């Protein structure tokens, strides 16, 4: 609403028979280029204008040129200017961005409007949603996500890593992480490889519960118990004999 009023004030500062500053500068550049062009006419409104190795056709009655600059900007192109000069016309009068035309554009103003609560609303004129149409095939249960859309995992929004710079947590430098940090590797000392620790007593692993000894091998614990049993039996027999002798005496 305010833009139309501001533009109208700017247009009123132009000269009486002038044009917009940008259109005048563009027309002056086209006028310089037209001095190099060559024109040949058919005696009517058709002209063939040559610019170097290019040839363009100009129709003054339809106000068209194959270069298409005149059609798009409504400012005569260098080829149209050359054809107008050949027909003894004034090219500057063919510019559509005149002061009168610009004032006619900004003449119609937008009127102010009250707030939304005061607008008149008729429920009969409400636009109803379109009817649902059953599509062919099985309906999709999951929504198709876009490539750059965030993915929610474990209650945290996972952002894309595209465009981010990797930073090392050890030295604070960029373009590498702690695993590939050279400073961390220089400061570390080689450690001896520790062998497998024996399983805790009282807890058997699942693999060792039903394990049987290999054939041809003798378990040392069973061998010790087997050798110790005869010696213990001999001691028990001697103690029993002493007790019986003490009773009968």
HELIX and SHEET records of a PDB file:
HELIX    1   1 UNK A    2  UNK A   12  1                                  11    
HELIX    2   2 UNK A   21  UNK A   34  1                                  14    
HELIX    3   3 UNK A   69  UNK A   73  1                                   5    
HELIX    4   4 UNK A   78  UNK A   86  1                                   9    
HELIX    5   5 UNK A   91  UNK A   94  5                                   4    
HELIX    6   6 UNK A   99  UNK A  105  1                                   7    
HELIX    7   7 UNK A  116  UNK A  118  5                                   3    
HELIX    8   8 UNK A  123  UNK A  125  5                                   3    
HELIX    9   9 UNK A  182  UNK A  187  1                                   6    
HELIX   10  10 UNK A  220  UNK A  248  1                                  29    
SHEET    1   A 4 UNK A  38  UNK A  41  0                                        
SHEET    2   A 4 UNK A  46  UNK A  51 -1                                        
SHEET    3   A 4 UNK A  54  UNK A  59 -1                                        
SHEET    4   A 4 UNK A  64  UNK A  65 -1                                        
SHEET    1   B 2 UNK A 151  UNK A 153  0                                        
SHEET    2   B 2 UNK A 156  UNK A 158 -1                                        
END                                                                             
